[in-house]
Amino acid sequence: RAALAKLPPAEKAMGERLHEIVMASAPGLSPKTWYGMPAWADAAGKALCFFKPAGKFKERYSTFGFNTNAALDDGNMWVTSFALVKLAAAEEKTLAALVGKAAGG
């Protein structure tokens, strides 16, 4: 949460909403800072998913991503990150489902 506090208002709001989504979808995850970015870790302490704010790297969009410990495998190819410009109901629903699946739910 300390990493979120340092963000510009729009990115902070997005990060806080992502935190709510992650914690509701996978309450067993723990918030942490990972390479200076907000992230959520599994029981082993490994970052399962993360939020890369656009401003941190002067990008045009933020990113919500999953690391290799996420249980998202789907055949020979699957998505590991998403570009985020804003969060609306559809994006929230998609991310909630993916976080739940990634955490083994």
N, C-alpha and C positions, 0 to 999 in steps of 0.2 A: 504494500500500500504506500510505502514511502516513495517508491518509484513513480506511482501515479500522482502523488502530490506535487511533483516537480514539473508535470506536463502543462502545456498551454491549456486553457479552459476546454476547448472542443475535444482535444485528445484525452484530457483528464476525464471528461464526461463519458467518452466512449470506453475508456479503460475501466471506469467504475462500473459501467453497465456490463461489460464483458466479465468482470469479476462476479457480479451477481449471477449471470448466466452460468458461468463455470461452476460456482459453488452450489447452485440449485441442481445442476445436471450431474455433478460428480462431487458430492459432499466429502468424499474421502481424500480429495486433493488438498494440498496446502499451498497457500500463496507464498511466493518467494521472489527474489530478484535474481534474474539470470542474465548475465552479461549486461547489466544495467537496465534490463527491461522487465516489466511485470511478467510473471510466469506462474504456473501452477504445477506442483510436483506430486509425484506418486508416493506411495508408502516408503519406497527406497530413497526418497529425496531427489530423484531425477526429474528435471523439468519435463512434463508431459506435453504441455502446450504453453504458448507465449503470445504476448502482444508487442509488436514492434511499431511504436508510434512513428508516423511520417516525419515529424520534425527531428527525430533523433538522427536520421541519416539524410535529411533534406530531400525526402521523396515526395511524390505527389499523392501517395496513398499510404495508409497504415496497413499492417499485415497481422493476421491472426494465423499462427502456425502450430504444427504438431511435430514433435520429435520422434525418433525411431522407436521409442518405447510405447508409443500410442498404438493401440490395437485397431488400426484402420485398414489393415491388409485386405485387398479386394482383387484377387486375381494377380495379373502381372503389372498392374498400374493403378495408383490411387492418388488422390489429392492430399498434399501435406501442408498447404498454406493457401490463404485467401487474401486478396486485396480488399481493403475496407475503406470506403469513402464516408459512409454513414451506416448506422444500424437502424433498420426498420424491422417490422414484425417478421417478414420472410427470412431475413438474414439471422435474426435472433433464433428462430425456430430451427434453421439449418445448423447453426453452430451448437445449439443445445443438444441436438441429436448426435452430432459428431463428437462432442466432448463426452457425452454419456458412453458412446461406443468406444471411443479411445481409451476411456478409463476401465473398460471391461464390462460395462453395463448393458 
